[in-house]
Amino acid sequence: MTDPDRIPMKWEEETERKFNIVLEQIPALIRGVAETLVSKKAVRIVREDNRQLVEEKDMVAAFFSETPAGFRKDMIRSLEELGVDYKAYGFNAD
């Protein structure tokens, strides 16, 4: 049986670009772990909604879900620098 987390999921081009930029700002030592956790969470969100495409709202939800508190301010700053309005998706800087 195929692991659903292993089946590739299509990302909106601009969302994937922003995702990669945020990842580049994460320390190299933990970047791979962050990429895996956040991308898997985004894909799970999309699959649970029976959709086929990862959108900005999914990326934001995944970053907020998977980013430890100690790194959250940096993550929020990165999103803001990219013009991502995370508040529009129900998330706060607190």
Backbone torsions as a table, in degrees:
resi	resn	phi	psi	omega
1	MET	NA	138.5	-177.5
2	THR	-82.0	134.3	176.3
3	ASP	-72.3	119.8	-178.2
4	PRO	-58.5	-28.0	179.0
5	ASP	-71.1	-14.8	-177.9
6	ARG	-92.9	-14.7	179.4
7	ILE	-76.8	125.4	-177.8
8	PRO	-58.8	144.8	178.6
9	MET	-122.2	138.1	178.8
10	LYS	-79.6	139.0	177.2
11	TRP	-111.8	144.4	168.9
12	GLU	-56.3	139.1	-175.7
13	GLU	-57.5	-46.9	-178.6
14	GLU	-68.2	-36.2	177.7
15	THR	-65.3	-42.5	179.2
16	GLU	-65.2	-37.5	177.7
17	ARG	-61.8	-46.4	179.5
18	LYS	-65.1	-41.2	177.9
19	PHE	-56.1	-47.4	-178.7
20	ASN	-66.5	-35.2	177.6
21	ILE	-66.5	-44.1	177.7
22	VAL	-61.2	-43.2	179.6
23	LEU	-60.1	-39.1	-179.8
24	GLU	-60.0	-24.5	-177.9
25	GLN	-89.0	-3.6	177.9
26	ILE	-86.2	138.7	179.1
27	PRO	-51.7	137.3	-175.3
28	ALA	-54.1	-34.4	-177.1
29	LEU	-60.4	-32.7	-177.3
30	ILE	-115.7	1.8	-175.7
31	ARG	-58.7	-44.8	-178.3
32	GLY	-62.0	-41.9	178.5
33	VAL	-65.1	-44.2	179.7
34	ALA	-61.4	-43.6	179.9
35	GLU	-60.2	-45.3	-179.4
36	THR	-64.0	-49.4	-177.4
37	LEU	-62.7	-47.6	-175.8
38	VAL	-70.4	-42.7	-179.2
39	SER	-66.3	-41.0	178.1
40	LYS	-63.2	-40.3	179.1
41	LYS	-64.3	-43.6	179.5
42	ALA	-60.6	-43.4	179.8
43	VAL	-65.3	-41.5	177.8
44	ARG	-60.0	-42.3	179.2
45	ILE	-58.5	-46.9	-178.7
46	VAL	-63.8	-45.1	-179.0
47	ARG	-64.9	-39.9	178.8
48	GLU	-62.8	-28.8	177.8
49	ASP	-89.9	6.1	-178.6
50	ASN	54.9	42.5	176.5
51	ARG	-110.8	173.8	-175.0
52	GLN	-118.0	-5.0	-170.0
53	LEU	-136.7	129.0	175.9
54	VAL	-77.7	123.0	-179.4
55	GLU	-109.2	172.7	-178.7
56	GLU	-55.1	-41.8	-178.4
57	LYS	-60.9	-33.8	179.2
58	ASP	-71.4	-42.0	177.5
59	MET	-60.8	-45.3	-179.7
60	VAL	-61.8	-47.9	-179.7
61	ALA	-59.9	-40.0	-179.8
62	ALA	-67.2	-43.0	178.2
63	PHE	-62.7	-43.6	179.7
64	PHE	-66.5	-35.7	-179.5
65	SER	-71.1	-39.8	-169.2
66	GLU	-102.1	-7.6	-178.5
67	THR	-87.4	121.9	177.8
68	PRO	-61.9	151.4	-176.5
69	ALA	-51.7	-38.9	-177.8
70	GLY	-66.0	-18.4	-179.5
71	PHE	-109.6	-1.5	-172.7
72	ARG	-63.3	-41.5	-179.2
73	LYS	-61.0	-40.7	178.4
74	ASP	-65.6	-40.4	178.8
75	MET	-63.0	-43.9	179.5
76	ILE	-63.6	-43.1	178.1
77	ARG	-59.9	-42.5	178.5
78	SER	-61.4	-44.7	178.6
79	LEU	-62.3	-44.0	-179.9
80	GLU	-62.2	-41.6	179.3
81	GLU	-61.9	-27.9	178.5
82	LEU	-88.4	-0.1	179.6
83	GLY	78.8	20.4	178.8
84	VAL	-84.1	120.4	-179.9
85	ASP	-91.0	81.0	-176.9
86	TYR	-63.2	-26.3	179.2
87	LYS	-65.3	-29.7	178.2
88	ALA	-64.6	-19.9	179.3
89	TYR	-101.5	9.8	174.8
90	GLY	91.5	15.2	-179.4
91	PHE	-108.0	152.1	-179.6
92	ASN	-123.2	161.9	178.7
93	ALA	-76.9	-11.4	-177.0
94	ASP	-73.3	NA	NA
